[in-house]
């Protein structure tokens, strides 16, 4: 169907002027509302984006700190084990017989009447 052209004459009455003013006010109100909604949406998007970025930064920092904590815990366990070994060695070094045994083994000291023979570590070539 072809579109028909409307042949309606516009009356220039006081009511029509008021109605046109009312329609114009409504149009401006709608425009202001849309502008406010767009501005509010932009502010909310910026806030949500910055909170999301902050959240991911905090998660990365937390993971890094957790890794560092585990590494330090392992290092502490190693150091505690080393400390225990050193305490045992101190206790052994306080024992005179142990010290004498080390001196005989490493430095070839001997008790009275002992003879020490040094045997080479390498195998003979023949």
Beta strands, then each sheet from edge to edge (+ up, - down):
end
